[in-house]
Amino acid sequence: MAKFNEITKEEKDLIYSYILLPIVRRLLERDMKDIEVSGIKFKEPYIRLIEDALKCLSVNLRDVKSEIWKRQIKMIRHGDLDYEAVVRGWTHHVVLHPNLAKEWVENKISELLNKQHP
């Protein structure tokens, strides 16, 4: 049983997803725009793949935000990877290291793209 002022693994995962999923969305949207203006001959398959991943990502993000709201976790943004999370009345400063965030984002993008086309 977690102490009353500790964040559970589920809460930590929700907080990380809340912080990093919007970054994944921005990167996928930017990559799609880059593909649209690129010299790639067959753009449509890549664009469809990214659009499908974005649809799945939107569902994930909606679910994360809903769960954050249900658990009454308040997120206060100080920077891209710098947040305060108020969980059960306790404030936790959450600062994600850029390298760890990059790895998480890269893994999530791979998961989303592979989910659409195994």
N, C-alpha and C positions, 0 to 999 in steps of 0.2 A: 504494500500500500504506500502510495506516495505521501510525503509530508504535505501539509496543507499549503506550503508556499512554493512547492516544486511544480514545474510544468511536466505533464505526462508526455509520453512518446507521441500519442495521438495528437495532443495539443501542439507539440513541437512540429510535427509533420504538417498540420494545418497552417501554422504560422509560416513555415518555410514555403509552402505552396502558395499562400496568400501573397507573399513577397515576390516569389520567383515566377509564377505563372504569367503575370502581366509582362514580364521581361521576355518570356518565351513568345508570347503573342506579338510583341513589338518586333522581335527578330524575324519571325515567320512572315509577318506582313511586309517588312523591309525586303526580305529575300524575294518574296513574290513580286514586288515592284521591280527589283533588280532583274529578275528573269523576264518580266514583261518588256523591258526596254533593251534587253541584251540581244546579241546576234544569234542566239540559239535558234536552230531551224524549227524544231518541234517543241514549242513552249507549252502547249496545252496539257500534255501529261504531267509536267512538273507543277503547273499552276493548279490543276485539279488535285494533285497529291497534297499540296500545301493547303488548298481550300478545305479538303476533307480533314486534315490535321487541325485546322483552325476551328472547324465545327466541333470536333471532339474536345478541343481545348476549351471552347466556350462552355460546354457542358461541365467539364472539370472545374473551371473557375466559378461557375454558378453554384456548384455543389459545395465548394470550399467556402465561398462567401456565406452561403446559407448555414453551413455548420458553424462557422465563426459566430454568426449572429445567434444561432440557437444556444451556443455555449456562453454567450454574452462576453466574448473576448473583444476587447477594444484595441484597435491597432492605430498607433500614432506614428506617422511617417516623418522622419528627420532627413532622409536621403534615400538614394536608390536601394541601398543594402543596410540601412540604419533605421530601425524602428523601435518603438516601445510597445510592448504587448501587456495589456492589463488583463490578467487571468485570475479569476476568483478574488478580485480585490488587490492582488499583488502586482506590482509593476516590474516587468522584466525587460532589460535593455537587450535588444537582439541586433547584433551587428554581424553580418555574414561576410566572411573573407571572400574577396573577389575570385580567387582560384576555386574555392569550393562551390561558389555560386555558378561559375562557368561550367564546372563539371556537372552539376545538377541540371542546369539548363540544357547542356548538350545531351545528357542522357534522356531528358524529357522529350526533346525534339526527336531523337532517334526512336524512342518508344512510340511517339505519336505517328511518325512516318511509317514505322514498321507495322503498327496496329492496322493501318489502312490496307497494306499490301504485304502480307507475310511471305 
